[in-house]
Amino acid sequence: MMSAVISPPPAASLDLLASVEELRAWSRTTLAGHVIAVAAGKGGVGKSTLAAELAYCLDAVLVDADWDDGCVSRALGWRRETRARSPLLDALDSGRAPRLIRGGTTKPDLVPAGPDLEAHQPRPEKFADHLTRWAREWKRPVVIDTHPGSGAATYGAMAAAHVVPCPTELGEKDLNALAGWCEKLQGYPLYIVPSQVPKSPADSHLDWLDKIAITYDLKVSSEIPRADWLPQRKARTALCAAKSLSKRNTPMISAYITTAREVAERARNAS
């Protein structure tokens, strides 16, 4: 057992799908106005999937500050080719809160950015101020998916955040990147999320993760297991919005619900 790991809270319900609705209802009021920024030093570690599932489970507005075509907005069905301007940049320019793209019952409400954000990133202080104000105006929690690595928009999102979940795989390159990321971002409310974890991770990698957490005085969430089928999933919805459970999706839904609860508790306690 890694000394840095937080034990997951007990399930709110034996019915996983009912527990999602319970968590969403709790979050709508308890986390209203809170900001959560999902960030990672490298791509390919499950960052955007984590952001989408957190936003859905917490009934949060998902602000997508990733400008690449592999962004969470595109995964949820938004296409930049149909837009003349970036919805996020339009809001930053006008000063008004963005108009939400409603997700209904199957995906989070969304504010996309698109590729124009790369060359027109707001200053960190400005972006942080806007995110904080929007969260208060919406009276909702806000989850921001950031671009991999650092940048003005990423720094702004993290500055506004009550907690910064940082997903990482348990590989050599991934843990090297995580160590550098934690060194670089000391003072931010980072929260390590082991992602895509195999059934039998190497003891050396678990020890390394524990060492990183202890060195930088960080907590580690419950793990999200590897699911080889997940990258091939075609549905443009949140996984936790499933209407039924199966042998395949149950472990992943359970893991994302647990992680969402842990992130929510850290955000609430940071107030």
C-alpha positions in Angstrom: 0.0 0.0 0.0 1.4 3.4 -1.0 1.6 5.7 1.9 0.5 8.7 -0.2 -2.8 7.1 -1.4 -6.1 8.4 0.0 -8.6 5.6 0.8 -11.7 6.0 -1.4 -14.8 7.1 0.4 -17.6 4.5 0.6 -20.0 4.3 -2.3 -23.1 6.5 -2.0 -25.2 3.6 -3.4 -24.9 0.0 -4.3 -26.3 1.0 -7.6 -23.5 2.7 -9.5 -25.8 4.5 -11.9 -27.9 5.9 -9.1 -24.7 7.0 -7.3 -23.8 9.1 -10.3 -27.1 11.0 -10.0 -26.6 11.4 -6.3 -23.1 12.8 -6.8 -24.3 15.2 -9.5 -27.1 16.5 -7.3 -24.7 16.9 -4.3 -22.1 18.7 -6.5 -24.6 21.2 -8.0 -25.0 22.9 -4.7 -21.9 22.0 -2.7 -19.4 22.8 -5.4 -21.1 25.7 -7.0 -18.5 28.3 -7.9 -15.6 25.9 -7.5 -12.9 25.4 -10.3 -11.1 22.2 -11.1 -8.3 22.2 -13.7 -7.2 18.9 -15.2 -3.6 19.2 -16.3 -0.6 17.0 -17.3 3.0 17.5 -18.4 2.5 15.2 -21.4 -0.4 14.0 -23.6 -1.7 10.5 -23.9 -2.3 9.9 -20.2 -6.1 10.0 -20.1 -6.4 13.7 -19.3 -9.3 14.6 -21.6 -11.2 11.5 -20.7 -10.7 12.3 -17.0 -11.9 15.9 -17.5 -15.1 14.7 -19.3 -15.9 12.1 -16.7 -15.3 14.5 -13.8 -17.4 17.2 -15.4 -20.3 14.8 -16.0 -20.1 13.2 -12.5 -20.0 16.6 -10.8 -22.5 18.2 -13.1 -19.9 20.8 -13.9 -19.4 23.1 -17.0 -16.6 21.7 -19.0 -14.3 24.4 -20.4 -12.0 23.0 -23.0 -8.8 24.9 -23.2 -7.1 22.3 -25.4 -6.7 23.6 -28.9 -5.6 20.3 -30.7 -8.0 18.2 -32.7 -7.7 15.4 -30.1 -9.4 17.7 -27.6 -12.3 16.6 -25.4 -14.8 18.9 -27.3 -14.2 16.9 -30.5 -14.6 13.6 -28.6 -18.0 14.8 -27.4 -19.1 15.7 -30.9 -18.2 19.4 -31.3 -16.6 20.3 -34.7 -14.5 23.4 -35.2 -15.1 23.2 -38.9 -18.7 24.4 -38.3 -17.6 27.5 -36.3 -16.3 30.8 -37.6 -14.8 31.7 -34.2 -13.8 30.1 -31.0 -16.6 30.1 -28.5 -14.1 30.5 -25.7 -12.2 33.4 -27.3 -15.5 35.1 -28.2 -16.4 35.1 -24.5 -12.9 36.3 -23.5 -13.1 39.2 -26.0 -16.7 40.2 -25.1 -16.3 39.9 -21.3 -19.5 38.0 -21.1 -19.9 34.4 -19.8 -19.8 31.9 -22.6 -23.0 30.5 -24.0 -23.0 26.8 -23.0 -23.4 24.0 -25.5 -25.8 21.9 -23.5 -25.0 18.2 -23.0 -28.4 17.0 -21.9 -28.4 13.8 -19.9 -25.4 12.1 -21.6 -22.5 14.6 -21.6 -21.4 17.7 -19.7 -22.3 21.2 -20.7 -19.4 22.5 -22.8 -17.4 25.6 -23.8 -15.0 24.7 -26.6 -11.9 26.6 -27.6 -10.7 25.3 -31.0 -7.3 25.9 -32.6 -7.4 29.7 -32.5 -6.7 29.6 -28.8 -3.1 28.5 -29.3 -2.1 31.9 -30.8 -4.5 34.0 -28.7 -4.1 32.6 -25.2 -5.2 35.1 -22.5 -2.7 36.2 -19.9 -2.9 33.8 -16.9 -4.3 36.4 -14.5 -7.0 37.4 -17.0 -8.0 33.8 -17.7 -8.1 32.9 -14.0 -10.3 36.0 -13.2 -12.7 35.0 -16.0 -13.0 31.4 -14.9 -13.6 32.4 -11.3 -16.3 34.9 -12.4 -18.0 32.5 -14.8 -18.2 29.8 -12.2 -19.9 32.2 -9.8 -22.3 33.5 -12.5 -23.2 30.0 -13.6 -23.5 28.9 -10.0 -22.0 25.7 -11.1 -18.6 23.9 -10.6 -16.3 24.3 -13.6 -13.8 21.7 -14.9 -11.1 22.9 -17.3 -9.3 20.5 -19.6 -6.0 22.1 -20.4 -3.5 21.6 -23.2 -0.8 19.1 -22.4 2.3 20.9 -20.9 2.5 24.4 -19.8 1.2 27.6 -21.4 -0.6 30.9 -20.5 -4.0 29.3 -20.5 -2.9 26.3 -18.5 -1.3 28.6 -15.9 -4.4 30.7 -15.7 -6.7 27.6 -15.3 -4.4 26.2 -12.5 -4.3 29.6 -10.8 -8.1 29.7 -10.6 -8.4 26.0 -9.5 -9.3 24.7 -6.1 -7.7 21.4 -7.1 -5.6 20.3 -10.1 -6.0 16.6 -10.9 -2.9 15.4 -12.8 -3.3 12.0 -14.5 -0.3 9.9 -15.1 0.4 6.4 -16.4 2.9 4.2 -14.5 5.6 4.0 -17.1 9.2 5.3 -17.2 8.6 8.3 -19.5 5.3 9.1 -17.7 6.8 9.1 -14.2 9.8 11.1 -15.4 7.4 13.7 -16.9 5.3 13.7 -13.7 8.4 14.3 -11.5 9.4 17.3 -13.7 5.8 18.6 -13.7 5.6 18.5 -9.9 9.0 20.1 -9.5 8.0 22.9 -11.9 4.5 23.5 -10.4 5.3 23.6 -6.7 2.7 25.6 -4.8 -0.3 24.7 -7.1 -2.9 22.3 -5.6 -1.8 19.3 -7.6 -3.6 15.9 -7.1 -2.0 12.9 -8.7 -4.4 10.5 -10.5 -2.9 7.2 -11.6 -4.5 6.5 -14.9 -4.6 3.5 -17.3 -3.1 1.3 -14.5 -2.5 -2.3 -15.5 -3.6 -5.2 -13.3 -0.1 -5.8 -12.1 1.9 -2.6 -12.2 5.7 -2.9 -11.6 6.7 -2.4 -7.9 9.4 -0.1 -9.0 6.9 2.2 -10.7 4.6 2.2 -7.6 7.6 3.0 -5.4 8.6 5.8 -7.8 5.1 7.3 -7.7 5.1 7.1 -3.9 8.5 8.9 -3.8 7.2 11.7 -6.1 4.1 12.2 -3.9 6.2 12.3 -0.7 8.9 14.5 -2.2 6.4 17.2 -3.2 3.9 16.6 -0.4 1.1 15.5 -2.7 -1.8 13.1 -2.4 -2.6 10.3 -4.8 -6.2 9.4 -5.8 -7.6 5.9 -6.3 -6.4 4.4 -9.5 -8.2 4.3 -12.8 -7.6 0.9 -14.4 -6.5 0.2 -18.0 -9.3 -0.7 -20.4 -8.0 -1.6 -23.9 -11.4 -1.1 -25.4 -11.8 2.5 -24.2 -9.6 4.2 -27.0 -11.8 2.5 -29.6 -15.1 3.7 -28.0 -17.3 5.5 -30.6 -20.0 7.0 -28.4 -19.7 10.7 -28.0 -21.0 10.7 -24.5 -19.6 10.5 -21.0 -18.9 6.9 -19.9 -20.6 7.5 -16.6 -23.8 8.5 -18.4 -24.3 4.9 -19.4 -27.9 3.6 -19.0 -26.9 0.1 -18.1 -23.9 -1.7 -16.6 -21.9 -4.5 -18.2 -18.9 -6.6 -17.2 -16.8 -4.4 -19.4 -17.9 -0.9 -18.3 -18.5 -1.4 -14.6 -14.9 -1.3 -13.4 -14.3 2.0 -15.3 -17.5 3.7 -14.2 -16.8 2.7 -10.6 -13.3 4.1 -10.8 -14.3 7.4 -12.3 -17.1 7.8 -9.7 -14.6 7.2 -6.9 -12.1 9.6 -8.4 -14.8 12.2 -8.9 -15.8 11.9 -5.2 -12.2 12.3 -4.1 -11.6 15.3 -6.4 -14.8 16.9 -5.2 -13.8 16.5 -1.5 -10.4 18.1 -2.2 -12.1 21.0 -4.0 -14.6 21.5 -1.2 -11.9 21.4 1.5 -9.8 23.9 -0.4 -12.5 26.6 0.0 
